[in-house]
Amino acid sequence: MFILRILFYFVVFGMLAILFVFLFIGLAVRKLKNKTRQPRDNQPRQTTQADGSVIIDRRPAEEIGKKIIPKDEGEYVDYEDA
């Protein structure tokens, strides 16, 4: 009976050890994946207009869709054709 108990504990602790190893490997892979993705997000985006001018956008990816000038800045100028 003593041998069965030792064998049972050995199997349970072995499975737990294998589980922790897989979790550690998964976390390491995820961290490495995020680390390699980060510099790509910080690269400037470059677009060329039809007239040949180049626009370089160095804003972070989170700010690309946002307006550059806030609503409370600037004023509306009514254009009248003379």
VMD Tcl script that draws the C-alpha trace (Angstrom):
set ca {
  {0.00 0.00 0.00}
  {2.87 2.34 0.79}
  {4.34 1.89 -2.69}
  {1.01 2.74 -4.35}
  {0.74 5.94 -2.32}
  {4.28 7.01 -3.32}
  {3.56 6.16 -6.95}
  {0.31 8.18 -6.82}
  {2.10 11.25 -5.39}
  {4.86 10.89 -7.96}
  {2.32 10.88 -10.83}
  {0.33 13.85 -9.42}
  {3.41 15.99 -8.78}
  {4.84 15.03 -12.17}
  {1.66 16.16 -13.93}
  {1.69 19.43 -11.98}
  {5.32 20.00 -12.92}
  {4.54 19.40 -16.59}
  {1.58 21.80 -16.36}
  {3.78 24.54 -14.88}
  {6.42 24.01 -17.56}
  {3.83 24.42 -20.33}
  {2.41 27.54 -18.66}
  {5.90 29.02 -18.34}
  {6.68 28.29 -21.99}
  {3.37 29.84 -23.06}
  {4.02 33.01 -21.08}
  {7.56 33.26 -22.45}
  {6.32 32.88 -26.03}
  {3.60 35.52 -25.50}
  {6.11 37.95 -23.97}
  {8.53 37.42 -26.86}
  {5.71 37.91 -29.36}
  {4.68 41.22 -27.76}
  {8.30 42.39 -27.60}
  {8.86 41.79 -31.31}
  {5.56 43.46 -32.24}
  {6.23 46.66 -30.29}
  {8.94 48.26 -32.52}
  {6.78 47.71 -35.59}
  {3.99 49.79 -34.02}
  {6.36 52.71 -33.42}
  {7.56 52.99 -37.00}
  {6.38 56.11 -38.86}
  {3.77 55.63 -41.55}
  {4.53 57.26 -44.89}
  {2.02 58.07 -47.64}
  {2.59 59.75 -50.99}
  {0.02 62.16 -52.42}
  {-0.93 62.40 -56.10}
  {1.08 65.62 -56.49}
  {4.23 63.90 -55.24}
  {4.27 65.29 -51.69}
  {5.03 62.84 -48.90}
  {3.23 62.75 -45.54}
  {5.01 61.07 -42.63}
  {2.83 60.25 -39.59}
  {4.84 59.56 -36.42}
  {1.85 59.36 -34.05}
  {1.31 56.16 -32.02}
  {-1.16 53.61 -33.41}
  {-3.77 54.57 -30.79}
  {-3.88 58.18 -32.02}
  {-4.12 57.56 -35.77}
  {-7.91 57.71 -35.93}
  {-8.15 60.76 -33.67}
  {-8.35 64.33 -34.94}
  {-5.16 66.35 -34.70}
  {-6.86 69.62 -33.74}
  {-9.37 69.37 -30.87}
  {-12.90 70.76 -31.28}
  {-12.31 73.59 -28.81}
  {-9.36 74.98 -30.82}
  {-9.63 77.18 -33.87}
  {-12.58 79.04 -35.26}
  {-14.93 78.74 -38.22}
  {-14.31 81.19 -41.05}
  {-17.20 81.75 -43.43}
  {-15.87 81.89 -46.98}
  {-17.48 84.30 -49.38}
  {-16.61 84.33 -53.06}
  {-15.88 87.92 -54.17}
}
mol new
graphics top color blue
foreach p $ca { graphics top sphere $p radius 0.5 }
foreach p [lrange $ca 0 end-1] q [lrange $ca 1 end] { graphics top cylinder $p $q radius 0.2 }
display resetview
